[in-house]
Each structure stands twice: as structure tokens, then as C-alpha cells.
Amino acid sequence: MRIRLLSGIFLVALVAFDATASQILVPMDGTQKNHLKSYGVAYWVLQNHEEVDWLLNYRGGSFAFRHSAKIESELTVRGVSYAVLSDAQYQSILAEISNPEVNMDLMKLEKAPKIAVYSPKIKEPYDDAVTLVLDFAEIPYELVFDEEVLDKKLPTFDWLHLHHEDFTGQYGKVMGRRRHNEAFLAQQQEAEDVARKYGYAKVSQMKLGVVTKIKEFVAGGGFMFAMCSATDTYDIALAADGVDIVDAIYDGDDIDPEAQQKIDFNKTFAFRDFAISLSPYDRSFSSIDNQRRERGLYEENDFFALFTFSAKWDPIPTMLTQNHEKTIKGFMGQTTAFKKVHVKPDVTVMGETEEAKEVRYINGTIGNGTWTFYGGHDPEDYQHMPGEPPTDLSLHPNSPGYRLILNNILFPAARKKKPKT
């Protein structure tokens, strides 16, 4: 009888606790044990058809969702810090956020975005920071490449990632060092086969077809995120539409002698007034990238600063810059940083290294969609080289550089909604 009575008391207490503990808060400030997996939990909650509140600028851009034992269990398994709040406690947070005098806001996340990663079918000698962090955060994605893009499959996705791709059709301009490398030769053969399959005379023309389809995807309402050489080569390919900028060593015929004069900067997403590098042996593609010899920065002093935006008036860059740190370690790539002089005036600069006159993290819109360019290759490996082991993100669970990638992952799920207090 005593056991039954105690069980009844426990049940009443549990019901009372559920009635008051209505929300789970995942703090994203310095108290969080695993920032990267926190994004994975937020995505998992969306997959389970529950809304996520993204509390912009509140404790580093925290997440909150309706309390359930299932979510608590998932947070515990993934090693994510959280707090269970009463309804009154959460309403107090919402009241603080809604105050017009504070730079905070509530962003409702409603549906898990379908993610595509543009990557060749064959194994590459480079690792991709985005696939590394998606795998670590346990966020699902699908691989697509030229055939899927040309077959018009992009509209079935919400978000597309491009990494160390060369959209100019010059195979990363590595002919001098890797022309006999098996992985390079396999990539070259793959590209030439796809070009022939779709009726293109050259790989550069096929890649132009790909960037054109991607531009249509973005203009139609898609979200595109690019890193490393997929940033500047994307814009170069658009600007060089109809102009041969590829040397005979790559495509069998000569460069148009008036190539530079024929470039159309009106067609690009982000960059203007740049000079194309026409040498087949120069690893740079254009004057967009701030090269190491020009930057005067090295690992010990290479940092960039994130800007702070108005959460209530500029929600897009606010979401994309949510972080527990505002100074981010720099990192290199084939394309490391963008010279500020070449960035179009209507582009939103979200992160820059002022002393080097370069920007690292930018955003803009095309039609109904949004794009983001992030310079560099791997936020936790300053100069990642081909063939090196992939970065172990279990050693960097609080990486602010990787957080910027994951902000972009959740961005397509957002619907702006003012908090109710």
C-alpha cells in the first residue's frame, strides 16, 4: 500500500513537472559542450515535425523547442548541453527578446531543409569541410554532381553546397603538378565523359551549363553555399559566358586574345572588375583571391572579424553570423579570401580582415534565392594539403569557424515570427 501511494505521489509530481517544464533551451554561448552537434539536434527536431525557435543573439544564438522526454534523450546521447525551462521562465526570455531596445529576435524554424552537396562520384584527394561537419552533426544530405544538375534535379532540394570545384573547366589549374596523378586523371575523364554525354564540345562549356543551372536554382528560391575555389570560379565562369579563357593545355585550343575585354561583370553574383589569370600554370584564377604573398598574414596572426547586424531588421545576415565568438581564426584554401575592391557594393559583407583589405564571408540574393560565399578550405586546419587525414571534429566540437557553415544549413528552414509574450 505504501509503495502504491509513493508511486501515485511520483506520478502526480511528474505530471506537474510536465505542465511547467514546457521548453528545452539549448544554449549556444560558452557554456555549450558541443556547439556543432547542437545544430544536428535542431535539425533532428525539425525532421520529427516539431518547430524550433532560433533565439537570435540570445546566448550565442540558442535553440529552444517544446519539451519531451524523447528530445531530452537525444540531447543526452549526443552530448549537447541543455536546460529544461518552465513556461514562465521561457516567457520571460521571449519578453526580453521582444524588447525593441535589445538586438535580439525570434526566428521560427519549421521544416528540415533537403540538402545537396555538389561532389564528384570518384574519391578526391581533398576533404570537404561541409560534408565533414554534416556527418559529425548527423545531418543527412545527398551527393549530386554535373549530371544531376544538368538533368534539372536541383529544384528537388532546398540547399546546395559547392566546395573546392573549378567551374572554369581548368581542373583546378593543377596540370603542372598533378597531370599524371591517378585521381586527377580520373576526374578529367569523368568531366570529359559528362561533357560528351550532354553534347558539349569542351568541359569548360559543360561547367558553364552547370553554373547556369545553379543560378536558375538560386533565382527560383534555392539557397547556395560555396567555399574555397567554388566561390570565385563560379563567378568567373558566369562572367566568361561565351568567352574562351581556357588554355590549350586543358581544352586543346587557344585562349581568346581579347578574353579580358569581353568579360561581363553584370552576370556575376559577388565580384566585379577582376582580372582573369590566363596562365595555365598559375594556381590562381583571377585577382579576386588575396594571395598569401599579398596578405602578409600567417597562421599566428590570421583572423577575421564577424560583423553584428540588427536581428529585428536584418534577419538573414544575423542568422548567418550567429556565434559564441566574433573573432574567427583564418584558414587557407586554393581561394582563401576576397579582395574587398572586387566585391560588388550590393553584397553583404559578414566577415572581414580589415588590415588585409579582404573579406572572408559574404552573402547576397539573386531573384528569390540567397547565396553565401565563405573563403578558405577547412576552418580547423590552417593549410590542409591533398591526401592529409580528414579533420577530426570530435577534437573541435565548439569550432566557431564550422558554426558559420551550420548556420547556413538551418537558414532555409526559417520563417520570421515575432515572439508572443
N, C-alpha and C positions, 0 to 999 in steps of 0.2 A: 504493500500500500504506500509506504514511504517512497519507494523507487518510482511508483507511478505518479505520485504527487510532484516529486522533483522533476520528472520528465515533463509534466504539464507546465510547471513553472518555467522550465527551459524553453518550451515551445512558445509560451506567451512572450518571453523575453526576445526570442528570435524574431517573432512576428513584429514586435515593437521596434526592433533594430532595423528590419527591412523597411518599415514605414518611414523611418527617419533617415536612414543611410541611403539616399536616393541617387547619389552620384559617385563616380570614381574619378579622381583627379590624378593625372599623370604629369607631375611637374617636369619642366624641361630646362630648369636652371641648373646651377652647380650641384644640387642635391641628387640629381638623377644618376643612377648607377649605369644605365645603358641607354643613351640617347638614341642610338641607331635602331635598336630593337623596339624602342617605343613607337617608331613610325610603323614598324611591322604590325604591332598590336592594333594601332589605329586603323590600318588597312584591313586587318582581320575582322575588326568590329564592323567595318563597312561591308565586308563580304557576308557577314551574318545579318545583314539588313537592319542594322542599327545605326542611328546617326552619331556623328562625332562632333563635339564642339571644339573648335580650334580657337583657343584664347590668345589672340594676337597680342604680343608684347607683355603678356602676363606670365611672369616667372619663366622667361625664355621661350614663350610660345607653347604653353601647356595644352594638353588634351584632356577632355572630360567626356564621359559617356554614362548612360544610365547604369546603375549598379546591378550586377548579377553575379552569382557565385561562379558561373562559367567564365566570365571575363576576369574575375579575380584569379581564378586558377590559371588562366592563360598568362596573365601578367607574372605570376609567381614562377611558372615553368620557364618563361623567357628571361627571367632575372631583371624585370623592369620595376623601378620604384613607383609606388602609388600611395594614395591616401583615400580612405572612404569618408565621404562627407555627408552630413545631414542635409536635408533640403534647405534648412535655414542658413547653414554655412555656405552652400553653393549660391543661394540667392544673394548673399552678402557679396560674394565675388562678382556676380553679374552686375550688381549695383555699382561696385567700384569700376568695372569695365565700362559701363554705360555713361559714366560721368563725362560730360563734354570737355572737362578740363584735363583729362588724362589721355595719354596716347595709347589707348588700348581699344580692342573691338572683339566682337564675337563673329567667327566665321563658321557657318554650318557646313559640314561635310556629309554628303548624303549617299553617294554611290561609289563603290570601288572602281576606279578607272581601269580600263583594259589597256595593258602596257605592251608595246612592241619595242624590241631592241634590234636595230639595224646592224647585222653582223654576218660575215661570210660563213658559208656552210663548213669550210675547212678550218682546221685549227690554226690560229695565228700565233706568232711569237710574242705578242703583246697581250697583257691582261687589260680588261676593260673595267674601270673604276665603278661604272654604274651596275654592271652585272655582279661584280663583287659585293656591292652594298645591298643590292636587291636580294641576292642569295643569303647574305648574313641576316638581313632584316626579315627574311622569309616572306618576301613579296613576290607573287608569281608574275611571269612575263613570257612572251613568245618571241622567238627569233624570226626576223624577216630579213630578206636581202633584195637584190635587184629584181629578181623575178617576181616576188610578191608585190613589190612597189609597182612595177610595170604592168602587172596583172590587176592593178587597181584594188588591192586588198586593204590599203591603209584606212579607208573610211570605216572599217570594222573595229578600229582601235580608237582610243581617246588620246593616247600619249605615245610619242615616238622619240627614241633616243638614238643619236648618232655619235660615234666616238672617233677613233683615230683613222678616219677614212679620207681618201684623197678623191674628191669629186671632180678634179680636173682631168682624170684619166692618165695620170703620170705615175701611178703605182707608188705613191709616197715619195717620189723622186729619190729612190734608193738604188738606182741602177748601178751606180759606181761601186757600192759595197755589197750588194746582195743579189746581183744579177744571176749568180749561179746557186743561190740558196734554194733548197727544195721547196720550202714554204712559200717563198716569193714566186717561184716558177708556177706552183700550183695555183696561187691567187691570180697570176697573169692569165693562165689557161682558163680558169673559171670565168674571168671577166670577158675574155675573147669569145668563149663559147656562148655566153649570155647575149653579147652584142650580136653575134651572127643569128642566134635564135629569134631575136626581135627585129632583125632587118637593119641593124646599124652597121655602117661601114667601119667605124672605129669605136674603141672603148670610150674615148672622150665624148663622143656623141651619145652613146648609151647612158653614160653618167649624167649628161645634161638632161636626158629624158627622165632619169630618176629624180634629179633635183627639181625638175619642173612638176613632177607628180607630188613630191613632198610639199612644194609651195602651194599646190592646189589643196592638199590635205589641210595645211595650216589655214589658208584663206577660208576654207569651208568650216572652220571651227575647231580644228585639231590643235594639240599642244606639242611643240617640238623643242627638244632639249639637245644641245650639242656640246661636245668637249673637244679639246686638243685640235687636231688638224681638220676635223669635220666642221669647224666654225668658219675659218677663213676660206678654205677650199670650196665650201658651199657657196659663199657669196662670189668668189672668183668665177666659178662655173656659171652662175647666173649672169654675171656681168659680161662674160665672154661668149654668150649665146651667139652662134654663127661665126665666131672668130677662132681661127686655129692658133692656139697658144702652146701647142704640144710639139716638142722637138721630134725629129725623125727617129731618134733612138728609141722612142716609145711607140710611135704610130706609123712610121715608115714614110712620112712626108714632112716637108719643111714648115716652119712657123710662118704665119702671115707677117711679112715685113712691116706692116702697119698695125700690128696687133694692139699695141698700147693705145694708139689713137682711136681705135674702134671700140674700146671698152665702154660699156654703158652702165654707169653707176646708178641710174634710175631703177634698175632691175634688182638691186641687192636688198637684203634685209637690214644690214647693220653698217656696212662700210662704204666709204667714198674716197675718191681722189688718191687711190693707191697705185703704186707701180708694180706691175707683174714681173716676177723673176723668170726670165726666159731661158736661162742657162739650165740644161738638163742635169747638171751635176751640183747645182746649188740646192741644198736641202730646204731652203726657204721657198715659199710660194709667191710671196709678194712683200711689199713694205709694211703690210698690216702688222705682222708679228714683231714685237720688240725683242730683238735677238739678244743673247747673253752679253755679247761684246758691247752692245749699246746700253743695256740696262744698268750695268755697274752694280748688280746685286748678286749675292751669293747666298748659300743656304742659311748662314748665320744672321743675315740681315734682310732676307726676302720675306716681306709680309705685305698684306693688303688690308685696307680698312673697309668694313661694310658701312653703308650709309643707313641712316634711320629715316623712315618715311612715316607719314601720317596714317595710322591704322584706320581711321574713320574716313579718310578722303582718298588715300592711295592704297587700297587693299592688295592689289597684285604685287607690287614690289615689297610691301610689308610681309606678305606671306612668304615670298621667296627669300627673304633675308632673316627669317626667324632663327635665332641662335642664342646660345648662352655665352658667346664671346663675340666681340665686334672687331677684333684684330685676328686675321686668319693667316696661318703660315702659308707662304708661297710654295709653289711646286712647278716643275718644268714639264714640258711636253714638246712634241715637234712644233706645235703652236703653243706658246706659253702665255703671252699677254698681248693686248691690242693697243697699238699706239693711239693715244687719245685724239690726235689730229685727224685720224682716219675714221672716227666714229661719227655717224650721222647725228645731227642736232636733235632729232626727234626720238632717239634711242634713250632708254632709261639706264643710266649707269648706277649699278648697285654696289660695286666694289672696285676700288682703285688703289694704286700705289702712286701717290701724288708726286713724290720726288723723282720717279722714273717716267713721269708723264704717260702712264699706261693705265688701262682699265682691265679688270680680270673677270668681271661678272656683269653681264648686260642683258636687257630684256626689251622686247618690243612687240607690236601687234601687226599682223597682216590680215586684212579682211576681218573675219570673225574669230580668228585664232591668235595664239600667242606663241612666241619663240623665246628661248633663253640660250645665250652662249656663255660658256664657262671655260676660261683658258687653262691649259695645263692638262696633265695626264692622270696623276694619282695623288690625291691630297695628303696621303701619309707616306709617300716615297718620293723624295725630292727630285731624283733623276732616275726614274725606272727605265731599265735597259731591256732590249729584247732578250727573251729566254730566261730572265730572272724569275725566281719563285713569286707567286702572287702575294700581295699584301695580306697578312693575317689580321682581319678586322677584330678578332677577339682580343687583340692587343690594343685596339683603338676604339673601344665602344662609345667613347664620348667625343669622337672626332668632329670639330666644328666645320672642317672642310667638306667632309662627307655629308654633314647635315644639310648643306646647301643643295646637294643632289636630291636628297629625300624630300626637301620642301617642294621641289618641282614635281615629284611623284604624286603628292597629295593634292597639288593645286587644281587639277581638273575635277576634283570631287566637290569643289567649293560652291556654295551658294550664300551670298551675303544676307545676313539676317540680324537685325538689332536684338540685343538681349532683352528679355522681358523681366522686369523686376517687380 
